[in-house]
Amino acid sequence: MTESGRVVRRRLGFAGTLLATLFFCASLTPSLLPRTWEYQGVMGAVTAILGYGVGASIGAGCRAVIRYRPPARWVRRAWEVMLGVCAALTVSALSYSYGWQRDLRALMGMDTVIPWYPPVIIGLATVLFCVFLALARLVRLGGRKLIGWLDRYVPHVVGHAIGGILVAFLIAVFFNDVLFSGFVAAMNNVSSVANESTQAGVRRPASPELSGGPRSLVGWQELGKEGRTFTGAALTPRELETFSGKPAEQPIRVYVGLESAPTPRARADLAVRELERTGAFERPVLAVLGTTGTGWVDPGLCEALEYMYNGDTATVAVQYSYLPSWVSFLVDRDRAAVAGRTLFDAVRERWERLPADDRPLLLVGGESLGSYSMESAFSGLDDMVARTDGALFVGSPYANPIWYELTTERDPGSPVWRPVYGSGEIVRFAQRPADLAGEPRPRVVYLQNASDPVVWWTPRLIFDRPAWLEEPRAPAINPQMNWFPLVTFWQVLGDMTAGLGTPPGYGHRYGSLIVYGWAAVAPPPGWTAADSARLGVRISGG
């Protein structure tokens, strides 16, 4: 057989096969969120190839250190036993997997009757595993040929060292500069085209209090898709009056798109001028909101405040990217931080020029990457409290520096999934309305579901068991979920794609809890718990 045949078509290794099977079985165990059979097949293939790589590396290391080779009959017997055990484990895991998924869905109040095809799952995983393995072996073949060529001109040790470095460098360049950068460029192109579209049913606003409307300093087309949705779908006084029963104001919504100005500072300055034009600094409440990668703002963050204050509010947001939030989290976090910091500083600078007794409440907020963007405006909790009148962050990523500090320095005895910091006097973490009850009223609130993968995903899951899997666990976490090296990292990463496919209170869905968050941070005069409950029903679509 040629060298190409030996490398690409050779038998599977013992340790690699064993670890691949164990990883595949581990991928079938429950994660934070329910999954479909298609997703399970892909997840099984990815985790299996990771396991094969780990096992193959261990096997190669052992063969390099241990010279002893067992007799052929022992090897055959070991293979027979191992394959039998692997088959039994696979069948057992597949048979249990349907029940695990049903239990997880039942835990979240979801329909437990779902399609689940174990033979198709293992078939899909096997096909994808073979594709991944062939690609990996082709890379290995290329490395061997390069090292063989170098050995003809330099000493053997030097050739292997240089060849190994070159192969690692070429792989890194290929994945970073070709695959990853190409993927990001393609996503940027697709997203920029999508940015030019307008959501069905959204129309240019007729009110001058909304960006993109009459006399606006920001053109309708410059707002981008999410900006047009933000202002074009704004609540009207009539909608607000059906809730309050009293005459309502037109809420002010200011938005500056990525194409409206060339730099973050220019966009922030334009946003301030637009706030001045609309009279936003004369309203009792001014909220600065962070956006996700595409420029999306959770409508609940705006609407809850607008209902609470009967429209007498102003909100402002700025777009900094075209990319979807999860891609922006990987490549645009610095841009998100700069955008949030620049916008808040510009708004606060103008706010400080007002008489001290005639300033609106200055609030900040954001969801997901939007919370990271707005958190970046502050050096810490004390700075946030000193420079704002309140903050509400929803589903904050693990990378949020202030969130991370508060969580790691929480009061002893409080769980990581619902931490208590400083006895809850200044900052509260909430998963349900009861978590926000009581005095004193917090200045900062973090809403975080225990099953939200956006909150809990971190590269540390590769090698470290997370604290949220320790006892006592949150009620929303499946008791049968376990941590496995590498596997749990990919499971939770994949869970992000299903974060919005759950009922409110699970995954990345927060619904009416946003109302209780704002009611805890900045309630209008006379606002009651009954008002929050009534508005919560409206916000959640009940």
VEXKOLZA-52686 format. One record per residue (C-alpha): x, y, z. Coordinates in Angstrom, 2 decimals, m for minus. Layout:
BEGIN
east,north,up
X,Y,Z
...
This chain:
BEGIN
east,north,up
0.00,0.00,0.00
1.26,3.51,m0.81
2.02,6.05,1.88
m1.24,7.85,1.02
m3.17,4.62,1.56
m1.41,3.88,4.85
m2.23,7.32,6.25
m5.73,7.93,4.90
m7.23,4.42,4.72
m5.56,2.72,7.65
m7.53,1.05,10.44
m8.94,2.98,13.34
m6.74,3.07,16.42
m7.71,1.27,19.63
m7.55,4.25,22.01
m9.07,6.59,19.43
m12.04,4.29,18.82
m12.64,3.84,22.54
m12.55,7.58,23.30
m14.64,8.43,20.23
m17.36,6.07,21.45
m17.26,7.40,25.00
m17.44,10.99,23.75
m20.35,10.14,21.45
m22.24,8.51,24.33
m21.54,11.52,26.53
m22.95,13.82,23.84
m26.29,12.00,24.14
m26.67,13.00,27.79
m28.85,16.03,28.59
m27.50,19.55,28.38
m29.05,22.89,29.35
m31.70,22.87,26.62
m33.65,20.29,24.61
m32.32,19.42,21.15
m33.60,17.90,17.92
m32.45,14.57,16.49
m30.69,16.39,13.62
m28.70,18.52,16.01
m27.89,15.43,18.09
m26.41,13.71,15.03
m24.13,16.65,14.29
m23.17,17.05,17.95
m22.39,13.34,18.17
m20.04,13.53,15.17
m18.19,16.60,16.47
m17.69,15.16,19.95
m16.72,11.74,18.56
m13.98,13.19,16.35
m12.71,15.18,19.34
m12.64,11.99,21.38
m10.83,10.14,18.59
m8.20,12.86,18.45
m7.63,12.70,22.20
m7.48,8.91,22.18
m5.17,8.74,19.18
m2.80,11.22,20.83
m2.77,9.18,24.05
m2.13,6.00,22.10
0.73,7.53,20.13
2.27,8.84,23.34
2.08,5.44,25.03
3.64,3.68,22.04
6.48,6.19,22.02
7.25,5.63,25.71
6.44,1.93,26.13
8.41,m0.38,23.87
6.57,m3.56,24.84
4.06,m4.84,22.26
1.51,m7.47,23.38
1.02,m10.64,21.32
m1.37,m10.44,18.36
m3.92,m12.76,19.99
m4.12,m10.45,23.02
m4.64,m7.48,20.74
m7.46,m9.26,18.90
m9.10,m10.21,22.18
m8.81,m6.64,23.47
m10.46,m5.35,20.30
m13.29,m7.84,20.60
m13.96,m6.88,24.21
m13.65,m3.16,23.50
m15.99,m3.24,20.48
m18.53,m5.25,22.46
m18.43,m2.78,25.33
m18.64,0.19,22.91
m21.64,m1.31,21.12
m23.43,m1.95,24.41
m22.70,1.57,25.64
m23.89,3.12,22.39
m27.14,1.16,22.32
m27.77,1.95,25.98
m27.06,5.68,25.57
m29.25,5.91,22.47
m32.10,4.12,24.23
m31.90,6.47,27.22
m31.46,9.62,25.11
m35.13,9.91,24.14
m36.17,9.77,27.79
m33.55,12.36,28.72
m34.91,14.74,26.10
m38.49,14.16,27.21
m37.56,14.78,30.85
m35.82,18.03,29.94
m38.77,19.25,27.91
m41.18,18.30,30.69
m39.03,20.26,33.14
m39.58,23.35,30.97
m43.26,22.76,30.34
m42.74,21.87,26.67
m44.44,19.23,24.54
m42.79,15.88,25.26
m44.00,14.18,22.06
m41.08,14.69,19.67
m39.50,12.80,16.76
m36.35,10.98,17.85
m34.69,8.46,15.52
m31.73,6.65,17.13
m30.73,4.72,13.94
m30.72,7.95,11.92
m28.82,9.78,14.66
m26.01,7.23,14.70
m26.03,7.04,10.89
m25.68,10.81,10.50
m22.99,10.93,13.20
m21.05,8.09,11.54
m21.07,9.72,8.09
m19.93,13.08,9.45
m17.31,11.39,11.64
m15.82,9.66,8.59
m15.69,12.96,6.70
m13.95,14.71,9.61
m11.51,11.82,10.03
m10.63,11.77,6.33
m9.92,15.50,6.38
m7.72,15.14,9.47
m5.77,12.30,7.87
m5.25,14.28,4.68
m3.72,17.03,6.77
m1.49,14.45,8.47
m0.46,13.07,5.06
0.52,16.54,3.90
2.59,17.01,7.04
4.41,13.72,6.52
5.27,14.58,2.93
6.59,17.98,3.99
8.75,16.44,6.73
10.03,13.78,4.29
11.07,16.46,1.84
12.88,18.45,4.56
14.72,15.32,5.75
16.49,15.19,2.37
18.24,18.50,3.03
18.63,18.86,6.81
19.30,16.46,9.72
16.41,14.17,10.65
15.67,15.85,14.01
15.82,19.33,12.50
13.57,18.31,9.61
10.92,16.87,11.95
11.04,19.95,14.19
10.79,22.44,11.31
8.14,20.35,9.58
6.01,20.12,12.71
6.22,23.87,13.26
5.37,24.61,9.63
2.40,22.24,9.64
1.05,23.77,12.86
1.57,27.24,11.41
m0.16,26.38,8.13
m3.09,24.77,9.97
m3.45,27.86,12.17
m3.26,30.17,9.15
m5.78,28.06,7.24
m8.31,27.95,10.05
m7.85,31.58,11.10
m7.16,33.43,7.85
m9.01,31.19,5.39
m11.84,29.34,7.09
m12.63,31.66,10.02
m11.88,34.97,8.31
m13.61,33.79,5.15
m16.61,32.72,7.19
m16.72,36.06,9.00
m16.37,37.95,5.70
m19.17,35.89,4.17
m21.38,36.45,7.22
m20.61,40.17,7.07
m21.59,40.31,3.40
m24.81,38.38,3.99
m25.63,40.44,7.08
m24.92,43.74,5.34
m27.39,42.76,2.61
m29.94,41.78,5.28
m29.30,45.14,6.95
m30.76,46.84,3.87
m34.06,45.00,4.21
m37.04,46.01,6.33
m39.08,43.68,8.51
m42.57,42.97,7.21
m45.14,45.37,8.57
m42.62,48.04,9.61
m43.29,51.50,8.16
m41.42,54.78,8.36
m42.67,56.62,11.47
m44.83,59.69,11.05
m43.83,61.14,14.45
m40.85,63.52,14.74
m40.06,61.95,18.13
m38.75,58.85,16.34
m35.50,58.60,14.39
m36.12,58.17,10.69
m39.34,60.21,10.92
m40.01,63.84,9.98
m37.13,66.26,10.68
m34.92,63.38,11.86
m31.16,63.88,11.57
m30.88,60.19,10.69
m32.27,58.99,7.37
m34.74,56.10,7.31
m32.48,53.97,5.11
m29.44,54.72,7.29
m31.04,53.09,10.32
m30.48,49.54,9.09
m33.00,46.72,9.45
m32.98,46.58,13.26
m32.98,50.35,13.60
m36.01,50.62,11.33
m37.76,47.99,13.45
m36.79,49.83,16.63
m38.36,53.13,15.56
m40.91,51.96,12.97
m42.57,49.53,15.39
m42.54,51.89,18.37
m45.54,51.98,20.67
m48.13,54.65,19.90
m49.96,56.85,22.43
m53.18,54.97,21.65
m51.57,51.62,22.56
m50.24,53.08,25.78
m53.60,54.59,26.68
m55.30,51.18,26.47
m53.06,50.10,29.35
m52.97,53.26,31.48
m56.46,54.61,30.76
m54.96,58.11,30.62
m53.66,60.37,27.80
m50.17,59.20,26.84
m47.10,60.76,25.25
m45.38,59.51,22.12
m42.26,57.70,23.41
m39.00,59.04,22.02
m36.79,56.47,20.34
m33.44,57.56,18.94
m31.34,55.23,16.84
m28.17,55.73,14.81
m27.24,53.09,12.23
m23.80,51.92,11.26
m24.02,53.83,7.97
m25.13,57.08,9.59
m21.59,58.18,10.56
m18.06,56.81,9.99
m16.79,56.38,13.58
m18.17,55.40,16.99
m17.64,58.92,18.28
m19.38,60.46,15.29
m22.33,58.11,15.73
m22.52,58.91,19.45
m22.42,62.67,18.76
m25.16,62.27,16.15
m27.25,60.34,18.69
m26.90,63.18,21.21
m27.95,65.78,18.61
m30.94,63.60,17.77
m31.81,63.39,21.48
m31.66,67.17,21.68
m33.85,67.55,18.57
m36.55,65.28,19.96
m36.56,66.87,23.41
m35.36,63.68,25.08
m33.52,65.52,27.85
m36.83,67.04,28.95
m38.43,63.64,29.58
m38.37,62.16,33.13
m36.57,59.02,31.96
m33.69,58.60,29.52
m32.45,55.05,28.87
m29.20,54.26,27.02
m29.42,50.73,25.62
m26.74,48.44,24.22
m27.39,46.55,21.00
m26.41,43.09,19.81
m24.22,42.56,16.74
m26.91,43.23,14.15
m28.09,46.29,16.07
m31.05,44.51,17.66
m32.63,45.90,20.82
m34.95,43.72,22.87
m38.32,45.45,22.40
m39.28,44.43,25.92
m36.56,46.65,27.39
m38.12,49.70,25.72
m41.78,48.83,25.92
m41.74,47.99,29.61
m40.40,51.45,30.47
m42.75,53.14,28.00
m45.80,51.45,29.49
m44.65,52.17,33.03
m44.19,55.90,32.34
m47.14,56.17,29.92
m44.85,57.08,27.02
m43.01,59.91,28.78
m39.60,58.32,28.14
m36.68,58.46,25.76
m34.41,55.62,24.69
m31.29,55.69,22.54
m29.21,52.98,20.89
m26.42,52.80,18.30
m25.49,50.05,15.84
m21.83,48.97,15.62
m21.91,45.83,13.43
m23.84,43.87,10.81
m22.89,40.47,12.24
m25.18,38.16,14.21
m24.69,38.36,17.95
m22.80,35.07,18.36
m20.35,35.98,15.58
m19.95,39.48,17.01
m19.21,37.94,20.40
m16.23,36.16,18.84
m14.84,38.93,16.63
m16.54,42.23,17.51
m16.41,42.39,21.30
m13.97,45.29,21.22
m16.25,47.19,18.85
m19.21,46.45,21.11
m17.30,47.77,24.13
m16.17,50.93,22.34
m19.68,51.60,21.03
m21.30,51.26,24.46
m18.68,53.31,26.25
m18.65,56.07,23.63
m22.42,56.40,23.49
m22.91,56.50,27.25
m20.08,59.00,27.79
m21.50,61.31,25.10
m25.03,61.15,26.53
m23.87,61.65,30.10
m21.67,64.59,29.12
m24.73,66.34,27.66
m26.90,65.22,30.62
m24.49,66.79,33.11
m24.99,70.20,31.53
m28.59,70.23,32.71
m29.47,71.73,36.10
m28.99,69.08,38.79
m32.64,69.28,39.86
m33.96,69.11,36.29
m32.30,66.01,34.88
m34.09,62.87,33.71
m33.36,59.55,35.35
m30.34,58.21,33.46
m30.75,54.45,33.01
m28.71,51.88,31.11
m29.56,48.40,29.92
m28.99,45.71,27.37
m29.52,42.07,26.56
m26.87,39.47,25.71
m24.03,41.20,23.83
m25.90,44.46,24.35
m25.35,44.09,28.10
m21.63,43.55,27.47
m21.55,46.68,25.32
m23.19,48.84,27.98
m21.32,47.29,30.93
m18.09,48.32,29.19
m18.90,51.97,29.86
m18.01,51.45,33.52
m14.91,50.43,35.43
m16.89,48.55,38.07
m20.08,48.43,40.12
m19.24,51.55,42.12
m18.64,53.52,38.92
m21.93,52.28,37.45
m23.88,53.25,40.55
m22.17,56.67,40.72
m22.83,57.57,37.09
m26.33,56.18,36.51
m29.70,56.10,38.25
m30.16,52.40,37.52
m29.21,49.52,35.26
m30.95,46.40,33.94
m28.95,43.69,32.16
m30.60,40.63,30.63
m28.90,37.32,29.86
m25.38,38.67,30.31
m22.55,36.63,28.76
m19.85,35.10,30.92
m17.40,37.62,29.43
m19.09,40.60,31.12
m16.36,41.85,33.49
m18.60,43.39,36.15
m21.00,40.43,36.10
m18.05,38.06,36.47
m16.59,40.00,39.40
m19.92,40.15,41.24
m20.53,36.45,40.65
m17.11,35.26,41.79
m17.18,37.54,44.86
m20.77,36.65,45.83
m21.80,36.23,49.45
m20.86,32.84,50.97
m23.60,30.26,50.66
m25.32,31.76,47.64
m25.25,29.61,44.49
m23.57,30.81,41.31
m26.86,30.54,39.39
m28.52,32.99,41.80
m25.71,34.85,43.53
m26.20,37.37,46.30
m23.72,40.24,46.41
m23.52,42.63,49.34
m26.74,41.19,50.80
m28.55,42.40,47.66
m28.66,46.00,48.80
m27.26,47.52,45.58
m27.29,44.75,42.98
m29.69,41.81,42.57
m29.62,38.71,40.40
m33.07,37.42,39.49
m34.74,34.47,37.79
m38.24,35.18,39.06
m40.15,38.23,40.39
m39.76,37.11,44.02
m35.99,37.56,43.72
m36.56,41.31,43.31
m39.01,41.82,46.17
m38.15,43.60,49.37
m36.20,46.64,50.45
m33.89,48.35,49.83
m34.61,48.81,46.14
m31.60,47.69,44.05
m29.81,50.07,41.70
m28.58,47.33,39.38
m30.42,44.17,38.33
m29.14,41.18,36.35
m31.78,38.85,34.94
m30.36,35.39,34.24
m32.11,32.10,33.70
m30.32,29.11,35.16
m30.66,27.31,31.81
m29.47,30.21,29.62
m26.45,29.02,27.58
m25.54,32.62,26.75
m24.83,33.19,30.44
m22.92,29.98,31.12
m20.92,29.22,27.99
m17.19,29.80,28.41
m14.02,28.15,27.04
m13.33,27.03,30.62
m15.96,24.33,30.12
m13.34,22.43,28.10
m11.38,21.44,31.21
m13.24,22.77,34.28
m16.46,21.52,35.85
m18.73,24.59,36.20
m20.02,25.71,39.56
m23.61,25.72,38.26
m23.50,21.92,38.07
m22.57,21.64,41.74
m25.20,21.08,44.41
m27.60,22.64,45.08
m28.57,22.92,41.44
m31.12,25.33,40.05
m34.56,23.72,39.55
m34.26,24.38,35.80
m31.10,22.27,35.44
m31.74,18.62,34.60
m30.53,16.51,37.56
m29.09,14.01,35.08
m26.84,16.55,33.36
m23.14,15.88,33.95
m19.89,17.55,32.97
m17.57,15.86,30.51
m14.26,17.39,29.31
m14.65,18.93,25.84
m18.14,17.45,25.42
m20.00,19.87,27.71
m18.19,22.78,26.05
m19.68,21.82,22.67
m23.07,20.94,24.12
m23.54,24.35,25.75
m22.14,26.12,22.70
m24.69,24.29,20.57
m27.43,25.13,23.06
m27.07,28.78,22.04
m28.79,27.97,18.75
m31.87,26.85,20.71
m31.80,29.61,23.33
m34.99,31.27,22.02
m36.89,28.03,21.45
m38.02,27.64,25.06
m40.87,29.09,27.14
m40.13,32.33,29.05
m38.11,31.63,32.16
m35.86,29.11,30.40
m33.05,29.40,27.91
m32.60,32.96,26.63
m36.28,33.90,27.06
m37.08,36.44,29.80
m40.55,37.71,28.90
m42.37,39.50,31.71
m39.38,39.32,34.07
m38.06,42.43,32.31
m41.04,44.36,33.68
m40.18,43.33,37.24
m36.56,44.26,36.60
m37.35,47.82,35.61
m39.97,48.06,38.38
m37.26,47.19,40.91
m34.72,49.64,39.47
m36.80,52.68,38.45
m40.51,52.45,39.29
m42.68,55.49,38.51
m44.49,57.13,41.44
m47.35,55.00,42.70
m46.33,51.90,40.75
m47.49,48.69,42.49
m46.85,44.95,42.29
m50.28,44.58,40.73
m49.26,47.00,37.99
m46.17,44.90,37.30
m48.26,41.73,37.09
m50.75,43.35,34.70
m47.99,44.77,32.48
m46.11,41.48,32.60
m49.09,39.75,31.01
m49.17,42.34,28.23
m45.42,42.27,27.55
m45.31,38.48,27.43
m48.26,38.35,25.03
m50.63,36.78,27.52
